[in-house]
Amino acid sequence: MTKPLNVLKKGLKALRERAASQKTQLEADLKAGKTISVEEEEWLDHGARNLIDEECMVEVLNNGSDYERSLERLDTKDRSIM
């Protein structure tokens, strides 16, 4: 049986990879003189590096001695990330 924490770690890794790939593509588009949308520009400026909430949530769950107890301690924002 797959542990929920392992699923979250795998999902975070996939999210990091997807963000890195998207960032690389947008930067290549800009370098090639292509235009990108305002939303893409904002994401590139702010969102591309901002996985802090997700990383902190996984870290709290990973460092807790008891997964269930650590899960209960997460606030509503962290739970919504899951």
C-alpha positions in Angstrom: 0.0 0.0 0.0 1.3 3.4 -0.9 1.7 5.8 2.0 -0.1 9.2 1.6 3.1 11.1 2.4 4.9 9.3 -0.5 2.1 10.3 -2.8 2.4 13.9 -1.7 6.2 13.8 -2.2 5.8 12.3 -5.7 3.2 15.0 -6.5 5.5 17.8 -5.3 8.3 16.4 -7.4 6.1 16.4 -10.4 4.9 19.9 -9.7 8.5 21.1 -9.4 9.4 19.4 -12.7 6.4 20.9 -14.5 7.1 24.4 -13.2 10.8 24.1 -14.3 9.7 22.9 -17.7 7.1 25.7 -18.1 9.7 28.3 -17.0 12.3 27.0 -19.5 9.7 27.1 -22.3 8.5 30.6 -21.5 12.1 31.9 -21.2 12.9 30.3 -24.6 9.9 31.9 -26.1 10.9 35.3 -24.8 14.5 34.9 -26.0 13.2 34.0 -29.5 11.2 37.2 -29.5 7.8 35.6 -29.1 5.2 37.3 -27.0 3.7 35.6 -23.9 0.5 36.5 -22.1 0.2 38.8 -19.1 -0.6 35.8 -17.0 2.4 33.9 -18.2 4.6 37.0 -17.5 3.2 37.2 -13.9 3.7 33.5 -13.4 7.3 33.8 -14.6 7.9 36.7 -12.3 6.3 35.3 -9.2 4.8 31.8 -9.5 7.6 29.9 -11.1 9.7 29.9 -7.9 6.8 29.9 -5.4 6.2 26.3 -4.3 7.0 27.3 -0.7 3.6 26.5 0.7 3.6 23.0 -0.8 7.2 22.3 0.3 6.5 23.4 3.9 3.3 21.3 4.1 5.2 18.2 2.9 8.1 19.0 5.3 5.7 19.3 8.3 4.2 15.9 7.5 7.6 14.3 6.8 9.1 15.6 10.0 6.2 14.6 12.3 6.6 11.5 14.3 3.0 10.5 13.5 1.5 11.2 10.0 -2.1 11.4 11.2 -1.2 13.8 14.1 0.8 16.0 11.8 -2.0 16.0 9.3 -4.4 17.2 12.0 -2.0 20.1 12.8 -2.1 21.5 9.3 -4.1 24.7 8.9 -6.9 25.0 6.3 -4.6 26.6 3.7 -2.2 23.6 3.9 -5.0 21.1 3.8 -6.4 22.8 0.7 -3.0 22.3 -1.0 -3.3 18.6 -0.6 
